[in-house]
Amino acid sequence: ETMVTHPEASCVLPCEGTDLTLADIERCYEIGRLIGDGNFAVVRECRRRDNGQPVAVKIVERSKLVGREHMMQNELSLLGSLSHPRIVRLLAHHHTHTHSYLVMELVSGGDLFEAINDKGRFLEPEAGRMVSDVSEALNYIHCRSIVHRDLKPENLLVISAGIGRLKLGDFGLAMVVTEPVFTICGTPTYVAPEILRYGVPVDVWALGVILYILLCGFAPFRSRDRDQEELFKLIKHAELHFPSPYWDSISEEAKGLVRSLLKPDPTVRLTAEQILQHHWVKAMASVCSQRELSDKTKRDSADSKTELHRAAATKAAESLANQIAGHSGTKKEISPRRHDEFTTRGQDQNKTPLVQSEDMSTIDTVASQKKTQTPLYETACQEKPETISAEQHSRGNIQDSGQKLSNVDLFNQSDSSITQTEPSSQNKLQSKHNREQQ
């Protein structure tokens, strides 16, 4: 897909009404590659034309939301009221007659599901800090009586590859709760036992399931025959097991936290605030922070040594050049013909440009390839979880059993250096001097 080139313009578009056109959107945003899709929407990596800011734009087909328009309005309203470093920000939203464009903060490291597929399982410090990040987000929204209702790895975005810091996204099913809710929704693998009558503790249960998966690579409650009814029975009974050998190396403190999050009775389940104060969570987050500080110190030290070596090499080269110049006489001794030869050679070596420009008008629209699951993960989860009214992704999902409870998913050169051996200027001048003496 090739975009039409537009002159720079300020991205000032109205957030209300449907008088905008696709041309208005493209005038303000350079539409890029596909990074996610679902039943009702696609998500593309985009860039503002006025200041170059990278963003993620969720493009929703309004025709697919007939009868569910309130869900998008609910998400816009909730996201617009939230501001927290652990929650993906809504920057703007625009609407045409056929589509809605939700401009979001771009989180470039993929999602936690992809990270789990890539790695299989995580060390306790990494898992602990992820739990801390998610708990910060949950504590923030729970204090505002907001329940997410679809907490799962696919909705936890990784800030940057290699750094396990998370942000909570997709508030399509989120809602304000002032009394128990009776609407069934969520993703089967992560739903709490009290799904028929629940509040904010359902998010904590889902976090417990996620922690279990992070530590061993598979879900705590699984139906061998992918039977949803059987799965719900297992969840309701909440019989928790830590099978060998997968859990042999996991600390008792970590197992204890899992048990505290997966309590069948929501009234005795830990709160997000209590999770943040849990000794294991604080200790693991501290270990990660210390490691990062140590790594940064090593990198800075290495950079400093590199600069010292580079400076020493430069000084040595300058010293050698001065010595050669001293033995060869002054620059006036170099004949005009020889000087022209040096100049010409230098020009020939620079004919090839160092950096070739890219045609930024061509936009990559190929979706990223799906990740291949690890054997351990695949053993426990045979197919993509069915999201019940949650944003769908083009990537594979952690597998769980059963069909959808309801289909109200909102939307989910380097230049080669030419080295040529040449007689040094000193040798050439010395030969000329010898001939003249002869």
N, C-alpha and C positions, 0 to 999 in steps of 0.2 A: 504494500500500500504506500503510495507516494503522496505526500501532503503538498498542497498548494503553498507557495512561499508568500508570506504576508509581511508587510512592513511592520516594524516594531510598534506596538500599541500598548497602552495601559490596560491591564486586565481588570477593568472596572465593569462588571456585569451585574445586573440585578439578580437577587436571590429569590425574588417573588415573581409570580406570573409565568406565563408560558409564551411570551412574545419573542423570545430569542430564537435564532435559527442556528443550524449547524455551522454556517459561515461565521457567525458571531463567536461560537465556541472556538473554532479553529483560528480565528483572528487572535485570540488570547492564549491558546494553549497549543503547543506542538504535540500532537498525539503520537505516542510511541508504542513500544512492544506490549504484547499481551502478557500479563503476569498472573491472571486468575480469571476464572469464569464460573458461572453457576446457572441455575434454571432461569433466573430473571435478569441477570446482569453479567457484564464482563468488567475486569479491572485492568487498566492500562497504565503503564509508566509514562508520564507526560512531563512537559517542561513549560513553565510560563515564558511567554515570548518577551515580556518587558524586562524581566530581571534574571531570567535563566534558572529560576528556582525549580528543582525537580519535585514532582508531586505524584501521587497516585490518584487516578480518577476512576471512580466507580460509575459505569454507564448503565443505567437501568432502562429497560424497555417498559414504558408505561402500559402498553397493551397487555403485558403479562401480569400486571399488578391489579387488574380489574377486581374489585371486591376486597383488595388488600391494601389499598392506598394508605389507610391509617397506619399500617406498619412502618412505611417509610417515613411518614410524618412523625411517628413516635421516635424513630431512630434519630431523625434530624433534630428533634426537640431535645432529646437526652444528650446527644453528643455535643450539641451547641452549648449545653450548660456545664459540661465537664472540662476541666483543665488540670491535668496531672501528668508528670513525666512518664508514668507507666501505662498511660492510655493513649491510643492513637488519636490524634487531633483531627477534627473536622475543620478545614480551612475556609471552605465556601461551598455553596451548592447553587446550580443553575438548572433551568428547566426550559425545554422546547415543547412543542406539541406532542412529540413522539418519545422523547427521552428525558431522563433526569441525570444530571452530572454532579456527583458528590466528590468534591476536591478534598483529598485527604493527605495527611502527612505521609511521605514515602518512607517506609521502613524497608531497607534494602537487603536484609539478611535472610529473606524467606520466612517460613513459619516453623514452629517447633516440630510439627509432624515430619517435615522434610529432614530436620536435624536428627530426629530419632531414627528415621529410615537410614540415614547416612552413618550414624554412629552405633545404633543398636541399643546401647545403654550408656549411662553417664556415671561418673565418679560422684561420690557423696557431696564434695564441696560444690561441684557444678549444679547438681540437683538441688542442693540446699539454697543456693543463691537464686535459682529460678523460682523456687517456692516463695522466697522472700519478695522477689519482684512482683509475682502475681498477687501475693497477699497484700502488698502495698496498694495495688489497684483495687482489689476487692474491698479492703478496709475503707478506701476513699468512697466507693460507690455505695457500700452498705451503710455508711454513716449518713448517706442521703436517701436511705430507704429504696435504693435501686438494686434489683437483682438481675444478673446478666442472663441466666437461664440456659446458656449454651457454651459454657466454658469447656474447651477441648484444645488439644495441640494445634489444630488447624486455625484457631482464632487467637493464638498467641504468636506474635511476630517477633523475629529475632532482629535486634537493632543492626548488627553487622556480622557477617560470616566470621566464625572463629571466636566471637565474643558472646557468651551466653547470657545476654541481658535481654529481657522480654518486655513487650508492650501488649496490652490487651486491646483487641479490636472486635469488630462486628457486633454492634449492639442492636441488630435487627429484632431479637427476641427480648431484649431488656425491657424492664418496666418498673414503675414505682409501685412498691407494695406497702400498704398500710394495714392490711389484714391478710389472712391466709389466701393463697391463690389456688384455684381448682382447675386451671387450664393445663392440659397435658401437652408438653412440648420438650424439646431437647434432643439429644442424641443418645440412644439406648445404652451404650457402654458407660456413659457418664451420668445418667440420671440417678437421683437419690431414691431410697426406699419410700420416702414420703411423697412421691411424685404426684399423688392424687390430692394432696393438701400440703402446701409448702410455702416457704419464704426464703430469705437470704441464705440460710444454711445449705441449700442445695448447691450453691457455688462452692462451698467448702468441701462438700462430698466430692464434687467433680475434681477439685484440686487434689484430693486424696488419691483418686484414681490416676491422675496424671503423675503424681509423685511415685506411685507404685510402678508405673510404666517406665519412668525415667531411670529407676534403679535396677530393673530387671529386664525390661524390653517387651513385656506383654502385660495385658490387663488382668486385674484381680478376679474378675467375674467373667466367665466365658462359657458359652454353650457349644459343645462339640458339634452338634447338628445345626448350629446357627438358628436355633429356635428361640424366637423372641419371648415367648411365654416362659420358657425354661430360664432364660436369662433374667427376666424380672423376678422369678422365684429366688434365684441365686442372690440377686441384689437385695431383695427383701430380707432374706435370712442373714445376709452379710457374714457368712462363714469365711473368714480370712485365712489364707494359707500362704506360707513363704517357702515354696518348694526348693529342695536341694537339686542341683548345686548352685542354682541361680542366686539364691539369697545367702549362701554360706559366708560370703565375705562382707555382707552388709551389717553395719553396727546395730546393736539393740536399740540405741537412741533413735535411729532412723526408722526402724520397724515400729517403735513405740509411737512415733509421730503419725505414721500411716494408720495405725489402729485408732488414734485419737481423731483422725479426720474421717475415718470410715465407720463411725459409730451409727448404728441404725436409728437411734433416738436422736433427733436433731437438737434436743434441749441440752444434751451432754456433749455434743460435738464442739470442738474448738471453734472459736470465732476467728476472723481474719486478724484482728488485733492481737489475740492470744498467740496465733501462729508466729507473728512477728517477734514476739517476746520469748518464743520457745528456744531453749538453750542450744539445741542442735542446729536450728536455722541460723541463729546468730553466729555460732561458731563456724559453720560452713561458709557463710557469707564473708566472715572475717578472713578465713583462709584464702578465699578467692581474691579478696582485695589485696592481701599481703603478697600473693603471687604476682598479681598484676603490677604492683609497685616495684617488686624485685625485678620483674622482666623489663619494666621501663628503665630502671636504673642501669641494667645491663646493656640495653639498647643505647642509652645516652652515653654510657662509658665507651661502647664500641664506636659510636659516631665520633666521640671526642678523639679516640686513638686514630681513627681513620683520618680525621682532619690534621692531626699532628704528623702522621706519616706523609700525607699529601703535601703539607707545608715543607717538611724536610726534603722530600723529593724535588719539589719546586726550587728550593734554595740550592740543592746540589746541582740541579740542571743549570740554574743561572750562573753558579760558580764555574762550572765546566765551560759554559758558553763564553764567559769572560776570559777564561784562560786561553781558549782557542782564539778569541778575538785579539788577545795580547800578543800571541805568537804570530798571528797572520798580518798584523799591522792594522792600520785604520781602514774604515769603510771605503775611503777614497782610492785604495789600492785595488779594489775590485773593479774590473773593467766593465764598461756599460753593457757589453755583449753578455757577459756572465750574469750580470744583474738582471737583464731581461730574461735570461733563461730561467732563473729562479722564479721570476714573477710568472712566466708562462706556465711552469709546472704547477705552481700553486693554483692557478686558475683552472687548469685541467682537472685537478683533484676535487674541485668544488662544483663541478657541473651538476652532479646529482644532488637534489635537495635533501636535507637531513630528515625532514618530516613531510610526509605527503598529506595534504588536507583530505578530510573526509567530506563526502557529500551529505551534509546534515539534513537535506530535504528528503532523503530516503529513510523511511521509518520501518524499523524491523517489527513485523507483526507476527512472527512465528512464536508460538507459545513455548515456554521452557519445557524440556523433556521430563517425563515422569521419572522419579527415582526408583531404583530397584530395591525392594525390601531385603533386609538381611534374613537369613534362614531362621534365626531365633524369633524374630518379630513375626515372620510369615507363618511360623508354626502355630502361634497363638491367635493370629488374626488373618482369616482367609479372604476377606473381601472388604471393600470400602464401607465405613460405617454409614448408616442411613441417617442423614441429618433431618430432623423433624423441624421444619420451618427455620432452617439456619442457612447462612450463606454457603453455597457449594463452591468447591475449588476444582480447578482443572487437574491438580495433582492427586495422587492416590491418597486415601485416608486410612487412618488406623482402623483395622477391621473390627467389625462386631457383627453380631447376628441379628437377623430379623429384617423386616420391611419397615418403611416409613410409617410413623404413627399418623402424621398429617403432612400434607404437602404445602406448607406455608413458608418455605424458604425465601427470605427476602432477596438475596443475591450473594447471593454470595459475592620498528624496521631498522630494523637497525641497519645503518649503513655499514658496509664492510670497509674497513680501513685498508687502503692500498699501500703496502710497505714496499718500497723500492730501494735497493742498495745503490748508493751514489758515492763517488769519491768525495771526501770531505773538501771543503773550500780551502782548508789549510794545505792539503796534499796537492790540490790543483795549482794553487798559487806558488807553492814551493817548486813544483816541476817547471812552471813558467820561468821562475827566477833562475833555475839551474840552466835552462836553455839559453837565456839571455847572457849568462856568464860565459857559456861555451862559445 
